Amino acid sequence: MKNRINLNEDQIPTHYYNILADLPFQMDPPLHPGTKQPISPDDMAPIFPMSLIEQEMSPQREIKIPDPVREAYQIYRPTPLIRASRLERALNTPAKIYYKYEGVSPTGSHKPNTAIAQAYFNKLEGTKKLVTETGAGQWGSSLAYACHLFGMECTVYMVKVSYHQKPYRKTMMNLFGAEIYPSPSNRTDAGRKILEQDPDCPGSLGIAISEAIEEAVKTPHAKYSLGSVLNHVILHQTIIGLETQKQFELAGDYPDVVIGCHGGGSNFAGLAMPFVRDKIHGKNIDIIAAEPSSCPTLTQGKVEYDFGDSVGMTPLMKMHTLGHEFIPPSIHAGGLRYHGASPIVSALLTHNLIRAEALGQLEIFKGAMLFAKTEGLIPAPESSHAVQAAILEAENAREEGKEKTIVFNLSGHGLLDLSAYEAYLNGELQEEEKQTAVA
Ligand SMILES: Cc1ncc(COP(=O)(O)O)c(C=O)c1O
């Protein structure tokens, strides 16, 4: 039995997969924040290049991956699909557990899959600088890397609590030539407004998005870039699931359960979308998004039109949301502290094509420790939600005596999150209170 299923460089997919072509229902369109009418491509042009706006709205099933982007992917793709046989033995489960390991990318997570594509399409249209937000720093460091690859400047607003929890992410972004500011900051009207109300605000992804959009709109030749949530980001991330399907073919296996952690939805959807396509066509697959119980967007959020940022600058999107003013507790899985969800993921949940689970901070670290001890890789706190969800599924399989095949996305490594592991080992981590939506 092979534990590691590898593909060759020439097996990197040539096209992204667009689930919008196969959905058995209509998506509600994003609305202009002023007129409340469906937004037009021109409305989005101040913040995104036209090629990405076209991808955002495209009904085409397959979208070609440009050669320079495929070449850049070759640095770390195809990523391995690995059978977690030692974890299986430790759990004494009849289930087979596989993980798709995205932590082999230059910055240690799935985020470069879209950062490289976004930087490339921006560069083609003359953008000189990209401005963005980041939670735990995985996205910011990925965009910093991608901007460096294509000769562009990069500014990152990093959520303040994570900026202090993960100082080496800042170093990484600086190393790739990016500027980085803790958010909320005094550099933007959005940041100043929040600081006036709460000088000690720990920040949130929603606030950092407001600051980044404001700077992008005010700076000549600059555009804004988002690391999750939007259709074009999910499109780029489908490269994960497309590779995984080829790898399962090689292994002569197929998953019964597909799991990803969920912040804005990009790594979950990236793995899951090709499997959702199969489910739409009749396959029986349990597809699970695992989120933190302290920021339970999918399990507790309302489905309604809401802003993607805190101040209310983005288009209104129909999604699961805890309310755009919701500021999640300062958990270590900084990349999962987001009030909203991808509209695609939200719609799939509403139509029962996927389901969601909420997990507590202490249980996900317990799962991550078991995974690290058996498989030797230290998962990012975000990814640990998927690890723990997979462990729970494997334990259920043991109780039921069922031979299930489980695959989860190990979206990133936790080598820059060791302070969180140290706090866990020292017994200093709290179980954050379960949260509900802002009324
Ligand atoms: C390692 C890792 N996994 C998951 C996420 C969550 O984002 P998304 O839901 O877009 O995949 C992040 C976000 O920063 C991350 O860094």
The ligand as an SDF file (V2000), in Angstrom:
LIG
                    3D

 16 16  0  0  0  0  0  0  0  0999 V2000
   -4.0620   27.6170    6.9110 C   0  0  0  0  0  0  0  0  0  0  0  0
   -5.4010   28.2550    6.6820 C   0  0  0  0  0  0  0  0  0  0  0  0
   -6.4610   27.4710    6.5040 N   0  0  0  0  0  0  0  0  0  0  0  0
   -7.6910   27.9950    6.3210 C   0  0  0  0  0  0  0  0  0  0  0  0
   -7.8990   29.3610    6.3210 C   0  0  0  0  0  0  0  0  0  0  0  0
   -9.2860   29.8770    6.1920 C   0  0  0  0  0  0  0  0  0  0  0  0
   -9.5780   30.5230    5.0040 O   0  0  0  0  0  0  0  0  0  0  0  0
  -10.5090   29.8900    3.9200 P   0  0  0  0  0  0  0  0  0  0  0  0
  -11.8130   29.5330    4.5680 O   0  0  0  0  0  0  0  0  0  0  0  0
  -10.6670   30.9460    2.8910 O   0  0  0  0  0  0  0  0  0  0  0  0
   -9.8220   28.6990    3.3840 O   0  0  0  0  0  0  0  0  0  0  0  0
   -6.8260   30.2240    6.4820 C   0  0  0  0  0  0  0  0  0  0  0  0
   -7.0140   31.6830    6.4460 C   0  0  0  0  0  0  0  0  0  0  0  0
   -6.1670   32.4630    6.7010 O   0  0  0  0  0  0  0  0  0  0  0  0
   -5.5360   29.6500    6.6740 C   0  0  0  0  0  0  0  0  0  0  0  0
   -4.4730   30.4260    6.8600 O   0  0  0  0  0  0  0  0  0  0  0  0
  1  2  1  0
  2  3  1  0
  2 15  2  0
  3  4  2  0
  4  5  1  0
  5  6  1  0
  5 12  2  0
  6  7  1  0
  7  8  1  0
  8  9  2  0
  8 10  1  0
  8 11  1  0
 12 13  1  0
 12 15  1  0
 13 14  2  0
 15 16  1  0
M  END
$$$$
